[in-house]
Amino acid sequence: MVRYLHPELPFICVNESEGVLKVSARGTRELVSKGLDLAFALREAAGAVGGNGGGHSVASGASIPMGSTEEFLSIADRIIGEQLRKNTGGKAK
């Protein structure tokens, strides 16, 4: 069984690998049922900073250029917040 410390939030990890930043994101089925689509969020955020991303609504990944972490995370946070607010009546964190 997988357990999350904060299951009400998706988890995003950024790691440097061979001069590129690799991003991995995971959510829960409950978050997906509330509108979470990590594939869309990571694809859009990565594309905005010159990278690429995609995957599945509950699990996704991306590759982004060095030095773009903060901008990428800001964009992903905005997109994910909008996704969850749409289906929770504005109550997403």
Secondary structure as a PSIPRED ss2 file (coil, helix, strand):
# PSIPRED VFORMAT (PSIPRED V4.0)

   1 M C   1.000  0.000  0.000
   2 V C   1.000  0.000  0.000
   3 R C   1.000  0.000  0.000
   4 Y C   1.000  0.000  0.000
   5 L C   1.000  0.000  0.000
   6 H C   1.000  0.000  0.000
   7 P C   1.000  0.000  0.000
   8 E C   1.000  0.000  0.000
   9 L C   1.000  0.000  0.000
  10 P C   1.000  0.000  0.000
  11 F E   0.000  0.000  1.000
  12 I E   0.000  0.000  1.000
  13 C E   0.000  0.000  1.000
  14 V E   0.000  0.000  1.000
  15 N E   0.000  0.000  1.000
  16 E E   0.000  0.000  1.000
  17 S E   0.000  0.000  1.000
  18 E C   1.000  0.000  0.000
  19 G C   1.000  0.000  0.000
  20 V E   0.000  0.000  1.000
  21 L E   0.000  0.000  1.000
  22 K E   0.000  0.000  1.000
  23 V E   0.000  0.000  1.000
  24 S E   0.000  0.000  1.000
  25 A E   0.000  0.000  1.000
  26 R E   0.000  0.000  1.000
  27 G C   1.000  0.000  0.000
  28 T C   1.000  0.000  0.000
  29 R H   0.000  1.000  0.000
  30 E H   0.000  1.000  0.000
  31 L H   0.000  1.000  0.000
  32 V H   0.000  1.000  0.000
  33 S H   0.000  1.000  0.000
  34 K C   1.000  0.000  0.000
  35 G C   1.000  0.000  0.000
  36 L C   1.000  0.000  0.000
  37 D C   1.000  0.000  0.000
  38 L H   0.000  1.000  0.000
  39 A H   0.000  1.000  0.000
  40 F H   0.000  1.000  0.000
  41 A H   0.000  1.000  0.000
  42 L H   0.000  1.000  0.000
  43 R H   0.000  1.000  0.000
  44 E H   0.000  1.000  0.000
  45 A H   0.000  1.000  0.000
  46 A H   0.000  1.000  0.000
  47 G H   0.000  1.000  0.000
  48 A H   0.000  1.000  0.000
  49 V C   1.000  0.000  0.000
  50 G C   1.000  0.000  0.000
  51 G C   1.000  0.000  0.000
  52 N E   0.000  0.000  1.000
  53 G E   0.000  0.000  1.000
  54 G E   0.000  0.000  1.000
  55 G E   0.000  0.000  1.000
  56 H C   1.000  0.000  0.000
  57 S C   1.000  0.000  0.000
  58 V C   1.000  0.000  0.000
  59 A E   0.000  0.000  1.000
  60 S E   0.000  0.000  1.000
  61 G E   0.000  0.000  1.000
  62 A E   0.000  0.000  1.000
  63 S E   0.000  0.000  1.000
  64 I E   0.000  0.000  1.000
  65 P C   1.000  0.000  0.000
  66 M C   1.000  0.000  0.000
  67 G C   1.000  0.000  0.000
  68 S C   1.000  0.000  0.000
  69 T H   0.000  1.000  0.000
  70 E H   0.000  1.000  0.000
  71 E H   0.000  1.000  0.000
  72 F H   0.000  1.000  0.000
  73 L H   0.000  1.000  0.000
  74 S H   0.000  1.000  0.000
  75 I H   0.000  1.000  0.000
  76 A H   0.000  1.000  0.000
  77 D H   0.000  1.000  0.000
  78 R H   0.000  1.000  0.000
  79 I H   0.000  1.000  0.000
  80 I H   0.000  1.000  0.000
  81 G H   0.000  1.000  0.000
  82 E H   0.000  1.000  0.000
  83 Q H   0.000  1.000  0.000
  84 L H   0.000  1.000  0.000
  85 R H   0.000  1.000  0.000
  86 K H   0.000  1.000  0.000
  87 N C   1.000  0.000  0.000
  88 T C   1.000  0.000  0.000
  89 G C   1.000  0.000  0.000
  90 G C   1.000  0.000  0.000
  91 K C   1.000  0.000  0.000
  92 A C   1.000  0.000  0.000
  93 K C   1.000  0.000  0.000
